[in-house]
Amino acid sequence: MRFFVAALVLASPLAAQNCTFTVSPLTFNVPSAASSGNTITVTVTPPNCSNQGWVANPSVTWIHVTSATLNGSGTAVFSVDANPLGVVRTATVSVANQQVNVSQAAAACKFGLTPSSQNFSISGGTGSVQVTGNCAWTVSTDSGQWINIPYNVSSGIMDTAVAFTVSANGCITGRGGNIYLYGSGLATPYRSGVTQDGSPSNFTLSATGAAVPATANTGFFGISTGVGCGWSSSSNVSWMHITGGASGSGSGNVGYQVDANPSDARTGIITVNAAPGVQVLYTVTQQAAGPPAPVLMSVNNAASYASDAVSPGEIVTLFGQNLGPKPLVPLQVSGGALTTILGGTQVLFDGVPAPMIYSFQTQVSAVVPYGLAGKTSTQVQVAYNNVSSNTVSMTVQPSTPAIFSLDSSGLGPGAILNQDYSINSTALPAARGSVVLIYCTGGGVTSPATADGVVVSATPPLPQLATQPVTVTIGGIIAPVTYAGAVPGSVAGLTQINAQVPPGVMPGNGIPVVVRVGAASSNASVTMSVK
């Protein structure tokens, strides 16, 4: 509380030195209400001082001298205005340097706050509330930061207009808060409500939806809204999952993951709950499932099934899944050469289509392009119905010789003809000194050069010959080679080697035959019979 002091001065500047002024009473306690007739008695002695004058002169505006004798003994009467504040205030009255203290009681505390409510647009602005009060008071808000009351006007002790600001509302919905008045001795604060509009334009998505392929994939979209504006998101289908932004506040992103589509085209919806009862939809449309992608597992020599390397002109077998149609589609010849697409299947070496031998779901066969000559590696892929497989990297060698077996296993009796063109077998063994015809692949580049997939002529001039040194051992003994090259009437890549059975070979079955072309040899798992 603050104390106020006023002075009522009663003085006699011309008094003789032997004159005495006596003032009574020296203290007044007055109520908070206005009062009058408050009398101060002044006695001047000795009697010959009766003409000595004095002056009444109050120093505050709320005390008023209403009458005074002013000469000799007498009285001074004063009135006091009502105390508007809830604090005691005091003043003094002086006579001949003697002071009379006046103390006025505090008024009862009274408070009020208007208006009871007010509304603002989304852009916010400035407002005020009128505080009625005669005791210490403070104002505050429960809105957080969007209603701002400056500190220098948030308290006082008398009637005041308190200004405040409302920040712009960035949310889709309106909001409400309160300004409270707290006063000394006030059990329940006064309240003034503040509301603010929202707007649908305060909540937007970066897109309304997306079209995605049939494969599994991910995506996201952005949310733009005001700071502190909460939202949540959810998917209405089991094949689309929220991966980020299931809930948030203010601007942000919603991430989602879509499972691979096994069937027809489908549609899912991500619902964004922008506010209670307010939903914004994001639609995801997924394409229908296409044919399954081919899976290439290995590239193998068609005779031995070795998978360590390939060579130009080698006949290879490729294993995997979804490589071709069912049933098997055999080779087709067009313009004197094998086609490079068969049953919708292509085999690509560094992107170059290879001549096709056959095509099937789990394996296909092709002839390695001669264009790989001089390379050290190649990238192999299978494309089926225009859908590409994974890539398999293969080493490239000048030759990869391997003898075909009769049962296509790469083991046991080989694809070998006797001199009379009968098939070599335990029942029809080859005579020592006779010439046998050994059929293999992986012989490498021929001279003259052979075009990819061409069917070799069976008429003169002679077919293309191997360009690398060729040796044959039968039973571990070198067999003289009389011819090594292409097979007349067959596809380029199938190699024929004519060799004489050495006289020193022990007769019997299961005699190993090994072909060496350049620096590479076939394995010893292919055999023949000798008598």
C-alpha positions in Angstrom: 0.0 0.0 0.0 1.1 3.6 -0.6 0.8 6.4 2.0 -0.1 9.9 1.1 1.0 12.9 3.2 -0.7 16.3 3.2 0.0 19.3 5.4 -2.3 21.8 6.9 0.0 24.7 8.0 -1.1 27.1 10.6 1.6 29.8 11.0 2.1 33.3 12.6 5.1 34.8 11.0 4.6 38.1 12.9 4.3 36.6 16.4 6.2 38.2 19.1 9.0 36.1 20.7 7.1 35.7 23.9 3.9 34.4 22.3 3.2 30.7 22.6 1.0 28.6 20.3 -0.6 25.4 21.6 -2.2 23.0 19.1 -4.7 20.2 20.0 -5.2 17.4 19.1 -2.1 16.4 17.3 -3.6 13.2 15.7 -6.7 12.6 13.6 -8.0 9.1 12.4 -10.7 9.5 9.9 -12.8 6.9 8.0 -12.4 6.1 4.4 -15.6 7.9 3.6 -15.7 11.7 3.1 -15.8 13.6 6.4 -16.0 17.2 7.6 -16.0 19.2 10.8 -12.6 18.0 11.8 -11.5 20.8 14.3 -8.0 21.8 15.4 -7.9 24.1 18.5 -5.2 26.9 18.6 -4.4 28.6 22.0 -2.2 31.7 22.0 -0.6 32.9 25.3 -0.2 35.3 27.0 -3.4 37.3 26.4 -1.6 40.3 24.9 -0.8 37.9 21.9 -4.5 37.8 20.9 -3.8 39.8 17.8 -1.1 37.5 16.6 -2.2 36.0 13.2 -1.7 32.6 11.8 -2.5 30.9 8.4 -4.1 27.5 7.5 -2.6 26.2 4.3 -3.2 22.4 3.3 -0.6 20.8 1.1 -2.7 18.0 -0.5 -5.9 18.3 -2.5 -7.9 15.7 -0.6 -7.8 17.8 2.7 -9.7 21.1 2.6 -9.6 23.9 5.3 -13.3 25.0 5.6 -12.8 27.7 8.2 -10.1 29.3 10.5 -10.0 32.1 13.1 -6.6 33.2 11.8 -5.9 35.7 14.7 -5.2 34.8 18.3 -6.8 31.8 19.9 -9.3 30.0 17.7 -10.0 26.9 15.6 -9.2 25.5 12.2 -11.8 23.2 10.7 -11.0 20.8 7.7 -12.8 18.2 5.6 -11.4 15.1 4.0 -12.4 13.6 0.6 -13.4 9.9 0.4 -10.4 7.6 0.0 -10.8 5.8 -3.4 -8.0 3.3 -2.8 -7.7 0.2 -0.8 -4.7 1.6 1.1 -4.4 3.9 4.2 -3.2 7.4 3.4 -1.8 10.1 5.9 -1.1 13.8 6.0 0.0 16.5 8.6 -1.3 19.8 9.9 1.3 22.3 11.5 0.8 25.2 13.9 3.9 27.2 15.0 6.1 24.3 13.9 3.8 21.8 15.6 2.3 19.0 13.4 -1.1 17.4 13.5 -1.1 13.9 11.8 -4.2 12.9 9.7 -4.6 9.2 8.9 -7.5 8.0 6.6 -8.7 4.4 6.5 -8.5 2.4 3.3 -11.5 1.9 1.1 -12.9 -1.6 0.6 -11.4 -3.4 -2.5 -13.6 -3.6 -5.6 -12.8 -5.2 -9.0 -14.3 -5.6 -12.4 -13.3 -6.8 -15.9 -15.0 -6.0 -19.2 -16.0 -7.0 -21.8 -17.0 -10.5 -20.9 -15.9 -11.8 -24.4 -14.5 -10.7 -27.7 -13.7 -12.4 -31.1 -10.8 -11.9 -33.6 -10.4 -13.0 -37.2 -7.6 -15.4 -38.3 -5.3 -12.5 -38.9 -5.4 -11.5 -35.2 -4.9 -7.9 -34.0 -5.0 -5.7 -31.0 -7.6 -5.6 -28.3 -8.1 -4.4 -24.7 -10.0 -5.2 -21.5 -11.1 -2.6 -19.0 -9.9 -3.3 -15.4 -11.9 -1.7 -12.6 -9.9 -1.8 -9.3 -8.9 0.2 -6.3 -6.5 -2.4 -4.8 -3.5 -4.2 -6.2 -4.3 -6.4 -9.2 -2.7 -8.5 -12.0 -3.9 -9.9 -15.3 -2.8 -13.0 -17.1 -3.9 -15.4 -19.9 -4.2 -19.2 -20.2 -3.7 -19.2 -24.0 0.0 -19.9 -24.1 1.6 -17.4 -26.5 -1.2 -16.4 -29.0 -2.7 -13.9 -26.5 0.1 -11.6 -25.4 -0.2 -9.1 -22.5 2.8 -6.8 -22.2 4.5 -7.1 -18.9 4.4 -3.3 -18.2 0.6 -3.2 -18.2 -0.1 -6.5 -16.5 -0.5 -5.1 -13.0 -1.8 -1.9 -11.2 -3.8 -0.5 -8.4 -6.5 1.5 -10.1 -8.8 1.6 -13.1 -6.9 0.9 -16.3 -7.5 -0.2 -19.9 -5.1 -3.2 -20.5 -4.1 -3.7 -24.1 -3.2 -7.1 -25.6 -2.4 -8.6 -29.0 -3.7 -11.7 -30.7 -1.3 -13.5 -33.1 -2.5 -14.8 -36.5 -4.2 -18.3 -36.3 -2.6 -20.8 -38.7 -5.0 -23.6 -37.8 -8.0 -24.9 -39.7 -10.2 -24.6 -36.6 -10.8 -21.6 -34.3 -9.4 -21.4 -30.8 -10.3 -19.9 -27.5 -8.6 -18.5 -24.4 -9.2 -16.3 -21.4 -7.8 -13.2 -19.7 -8.0 -13.4 -15.9 -8.0 -10.6 -13.4 -6.6 -11.4 -10.0 -7.0 -8.9 -7.1 -6.0 -8.5 -3.5 -8.4 -10.5 -1.4 -10.3 -11.7 -4.5 -11.3 -15.4 -4.0 -12.3 -16.0 -7.6 -10.7 -14.2 -10.5 -12.7 -12.3 -13.1 -12.6 -13.7 -16.6 -12.9 -12.2 -20.1 -13.1 -14.8 -23.0 -11.1 -14.4 -26.2 -12.0 -16.4 -29.3 -10.4 -16.5 -32.8 -11.6 -17.8 -36.1 -9.9 -20.6 -38.1 -9.9 -21.2 -41.8 -10.0 -24.3 -44.1 -7.2 -22.6 -46.2 -4.9 -23.0 -43.2 -4.5 -26.8 -43.9 -3.3 -28.0 -47.3 -1.5 -31.1 -48.7 1.3 -30.9 -51.2 -0.7 -33.3 -53.5 -4.0 -35.0 -53.5 -2.7 -38.4 -54.4 -0.2 -40.5 -56.4 -0.2 -43.3 -59.0 2.4 -46.0 -58.2 3.7 -49.0 -60.0 2.8 -52.6 -59.1 6.2 -53.1 -57.4 6.7 -52.4 -53.7 7.7 -48.7 -53.3 7.6 -45.8 -50.9 6.4 -42.2 -51.1 5.5 -39.2 -49.1 3.5 -35.9 -49.2 3.8 -32.7 -47.3 1.4 -31.0 -44.8 1.3 -27.2 -44.5 -0.4 -25.7 -41.5 0.2 -23.3 -38.6 2.6 -23.8 -35.7 1.0 -25.8 -33.0 -1.8 -27.1 -35.2 -2.1 -30.9 -34.5 -3.0 -33.6 -37.0 -2.8 -37.4 -37.5 -2.9 -39.8 -40.4 -4.0 -43.4 -41.1 -4.3 -45.8 -44.0 -7.6 -47.6 -44.8 -5.9 -50.7 -46.5 -3.6 -53.3 -45.1 -1.2 -53.1 -48.1 -0.3 -49.4 -47.5 1.6 -48.6 -44.3 2.3 -45.2 -42.7 6.1 -45.1 -42.1 6.4 -41.5 -40.8 4.0 -38.8 -39.8 1.3 -40.9 -38.1 0.8 -37.7 -36.0 2.3 -34.3 -35.8 2.0 -30.6 -35.1 2.5 -27.8 -37.6 3.9 -28.4 -41.0 5.5 -31.8 -41.7 5.5 -34.9 -44.0 3.6 -38.2 -44.1 5.7 -41.1 -45.4 4.1 -44.3 -46.6 5.1 -47.7 -48.0 3.1 -49.7 -50.6 3.4 -53.5 -50.8 3.9 -55.2 -54.2 0.6 -55.7 -56.0 -0.1 -59.4 -56.8 -3.3 -58.8 -58.7 -5.5 -56.2 -60.3 -5.2 -52.4 -60.0 -6.2 -51.1 -56.5 -6.7 -47.9 -54.6 -6.0 -47.0 -51.0 -6.6 -43.8 -49.0 -4.5 -42.0 -46.4 -6.9 -40.0 -44.2 -5.4 -36.9 -42.5 -7.4 -35.8 -39.5 -6.8 -32.0 -39.7 -9.1 -31.3 -36.7 -12.0 -33.0 -34.9 -14.5 -33.8 -37.6 -12.3 -32.4 -40.4 -10.5 -34.9 -42.7 -8.4 -34.4 -45.8 -7.8 -37.4 -48.2 -4.7 -38.5 -50.1 -5.5 -41.3 -52.7 -2.9 -43.8 -53.8 -3.6 -45.8 -57.0 -1.4 -48.9 -57.6 -1.1 -50.5 -61.1 -2.0 -54.1 -61.7 0.6 -56.7 -61.3 2.6 -57.4 -64.5 4.4 -60.6 -65.4 6.9 -61.7 -62.8 10.5 -60.5 -63.4 12.9 -63.2 -64.7 15.5 -64.3 -62.2 18.8 -65.4 -63.6 20.7 -67.8 -61.4 23.6 -69.1 -63.5 25.2 -69.2 -66.9 26.6 -72.6 -67.8 28.4 -74.4 -70.6 25.7 -76.4 -72.4 28.0 -79.5 -72.5 29.8 -79.6 -69.1 27.6 -77.2 -67.2 30.7 -75.4 -66.0 29.8 -71.8 -64.9 33.2 -70.2 -64.4 33.6 -68.5 -67.8 32.2 -68.2 -71.4 33.9 -67.9 -74.7 32.8 -66.5 -78.1 30.5 -68.9 -80.0 30.0 -71.1 -76.9 26.6 -72.8 -76.6 25.4 -72.0 -73.1 22.5 -73.0 -70.9 21.0 -70.4 -68.4 19.1 -71.5 -65.3 16.7 -69.4 -63.3 13.0 -68.6 -62.9 10.4 -67.0 -65.2 13.0 -67.1 -68.0 10.5 -68.2 -70.7 7.2 -69.8 -71.6 5.7 -73.1 -70.8 5.9 -75.5 -72.8 9.5 -75.3 -74.2 9.9 -73.4 -77.5 12.6 -74.9 -79.8 15.0 -73.0 -82.0 13.7 -71.1 -85.1 15.8 -70.3 -88.2 15.2 -67.1 -90.2 17.3 -65.9 -93.1 19.8 -68.8 -92.5 20.4 -68.0 -88.8 18.9 -68.6 -85.5 16.4 -66.0 -84.2 17.5 -63.8 -81.3 14.1 -63.9 -79.7 12.2 -67.1 -78.9 8.9 -67.4 -77.1 9.3 -63.9 -75.9 12.7 -64.6 -74.4 16.0 -62.8 -75.2 19.5 -63.5 -73.8 21.7 -60.4 -73.7 25.5 -60.2 -73.5 26.5 -56.6 -72.8 23.1 -55.7 -74.2 23.6 -57.7 -77.5 20.9 -60.3 -78.2 22.3 -63.8 -78.6 21.0 -66.5 -81.1 18.5 -68.7 -79.2 18.5 -72.5 -79.1 15.4 -73.0 -76.9 13.3 -71.2 -74.3 11.6 -72.6 -71.2 10.4 -71.4 -67.8 13.5 -72.5 -65.8 16.2 -72.7 -68.5 17.1 -71.3 -71.8 19.9 -71.9 -74.2 21.8 -69.5 -76.5 25.0 -69.0 -78.4 27.5 -66.5 -77.0 28.0 -63.7 -79.6 31.4 -63.7 -81.3 31.6 -60.0 -80.5 32.9 -60.9 -77.1 36.3 -61.8 -78.6 39.0 -59.8 -76.9 36.9 -58.9 -73.8 37.7 -60.1 -70.3 34.2 -60.0 -68.9 30.5 -59.7 -69.9 27.2 -58.8 -68.3 24.5 -61.3 -68.9 20.7 -60.7 -68.6 17.5 -62.5 -69.7 14.5 -60.5 -70.9 11.1 -62.2 -71.0 8.1 -60.3 -72.3 10.1 -57.1 -72.1 10.8 -57.6 -68.4 14.5 -57.8 -67.6 16.2 -60.1 -65.1 19.0 -59.4 -62.7 22.5 -59.2 -64.2 25.2 -61.9 -63.9 28.8 -61.0 -64.5 30.9 -63.7 -66.4 34.6 -64.0 -67.2 35.3 -64.2 -70.9 38.0 -66.6 -72.2 39.2 -67.3 -75.8 38.0 -70.9 -75.4 36.0 -73.0 -73.0 36.0 -76.5 -74.5 33.5 -79.2 -73.3 32.4 -82.5 -74.9 28.6 -83.2 -75.0 27.5 -86.4 -73.3 24.9 -88.7 -74.8 22.5 -88.2 -71.9 23.1 -84.4 -71.7 24.4 -84.7 -68.2 28.0 -83.7 -69.0 29.2 -87.1 -67.7 29.7 -90.6 -69.1 29.6 -91.7 -72.8 30.2 -88.7 -75.0 28.5 -87.5 -78.2 31.1 -89.3 -80.3 30.6 -91.0 -83.7 32.6 -93.9 -84.9 34.3 -93.7 -88.3 31.2 -95.3 -89.9 29.1 -92.6 -88.3 27.6 -95.0 -85.8 27.2 -93.8 -82.2 30.1 -94.9 -80.1 28.9 -97.1 -77.2 29.7 -100.2 -75.3 27.9 -102.2 -78.0 29.7 -100.3 -80.8 33.2 -99.5 -79.7 35.7 -97.7 -81.9 38.6 -99.6 -83.3 42.2 -98.5 -82.5 43.6 -96.6 -85.4 40.1 -95.5 -86.6 38.9 -91.9 -86.7 36.2 -90.8 -84.3 34.1 -87.6 -84.5 33.9 -85.7 -81.2 31.2 -83.0 -80.8 31.8 -80.2 -78.3 31.4 -76.5 -77.8 33.5 -73.6 -76.6 36.0 -73.8 -79.4 36.2 -70.0 -79.7 36.6 -67.9 -82.9 36.9 -69.7 -86.2 38.6 -68.8 -89.5 37.1 -67.5 -91.5 35.0 -65.7 -88.9 31.5 -67.0 -88.3 28.4 -64.8 -88.0 26.3 -65.1 -84.8 23.8 -67.9 -85.0 24.4 -68.8 -88.6 23.7 -72.3 -89.8 26.9 -73.6 -91.3 26.8 -74.7 -95.0 27.1 -78.4 -95.6 28.5 -77.8 -99.1 32.0 -76.7 -100.1 33.9 -74.6 -99.4 35.0 -76.3 -96.2 33.4 -75.0 -92.9 35.2 -72.6 -90.6 38.2 -74.0 -88.8 39.4 -73.4 -85.2 41.9 -70.6 -84.9 43.6 -72.0 -81.7 45.8 -75.1 -81.4 43.6 -78.2 -80.8 44.8 -81.4 -79.1 42.9 -84.6 -78.0 43.9 -87.3 -75.6 42.1 -90.7 -75.5 42.9 -92.7 -72.4 45.6 -90.2 -71.6 47.4 -90.7 -75.0 47.6 -88.0 -77.6 45.3 -88.7 -80.5 46.2 -87.1 -83.9 43.6 -84.5 -84.9 42.6 -84.5 -88.6 39.9 -81.8 -88.4 38.7 -79.2 -85.9 36.0 -76.6 -86.8 32.4 -76.0 -87.4 29.9 -78.8 -88.0 28.4 -78.7 -91.5 24.7 -78.2 -91.5 24.6 -77.2 -87.8 24.6 -73.9 -85.9 27.9 -72.0 -85.5 29.2 -72.7 -82.0 28.9 -76.5 -82.3 32.5 -77.8 -82.8 33.5 -81.0 -84.5 36.9 -82.6 -83.9 38.1 -85.6 -85.8 40.8 -87.6 -84.0 42.5 -91.0 -84.6 42.2 -93.5 -81.7 45.8 -94.2 -80.7 47.0 -97.8 -81.1 48.3 -97.8 -77.6 44.9 -97.3 -75.9 43.8 -100.2 -73.9 40.5 -101.6 -75.1 37.6 -101.1 -72.8 34.7 -98.9 -71.8 34.8 -95.6 -70.0 38.0 -94.5 -71.7 38.3 -90.7 -70.8 38.4 -88.3 -73.7 39.9 -84.8 -73.2 39.9 -81.9 -75.7 42.2 -79.0 -75.4 41.7 -75.8 -77.4 44.3 -73.1 -76.9 45.0 -72.9 -73.1 41.7 -74.5 -71.9 40.8 -78.1 -71.6 37.6 -80.1 -71.2 37.2 -82.2 -68.1 37.9 -85.9 -68.1 34.3 -86.9 -67.1 33.3 -87.7 -70.7 34.3 -91.2 -72.0 34.2 -93.5 -75.0 34.5 -97.3 -75.7 37.5 -98.8 -77.6 37.9 -102.3 -78.9 
